[in-house]
Amino acid sequence: MKIPLQRLQLCRESTLVYNPQGTILNAEESANLFSRHFGDYASEVMLILLLNSKQRPIGLIPAHIGTLDQTMCKVRDIFVPALLAGAKSIILGHNHPSGDVTFSESDVESTFALIHAGEILGVKVLDHICFSINEGNFSSMKQKGYM
């Protein structure tokens, strides 16, 4: 029996310039970053902002592109890239093309599952941001008291 030798790695597609201080300090900065680069999608997009131990961004990954009103992202879709990149923590983000940045019950439940999985894997989920293309229109689960 032959077993293929394989290697997984992340591939840098491009770079973006953001925040000269280098750290992501609050929900507003995260929402601004997400909406500037992914806010105009017609479908919901789940994003992962990967952070090192000093909360400096080491990657921004679109984990899943969903439908007009939902994205069904799996736990592994979030944590495989985070583990490959060596992320210490992550900030989740997803857009609501409707402009309403209210978290759904499904958003909250899936985030709690991701927080639990992150605890097991050693990758902390710092926040989950819901954003829209309307400038400044976002909601943070941490600020809302869910986390």
Secondary structure, 3 states (H helix, E strand, C coil): CCCCCCCCCCCCCCCCCCCCCCCCCCHHHHHHHHHHHHCCCCCCEEEEEEECCCCCEEEEEEEEECCCCCCCCCHHHHHHHHHHHCCCEEEEEEECCCCCCCCCHHHHHHHHHHHHHHHHHCCEEEEEEEECCCCCCEEECCCCCCC
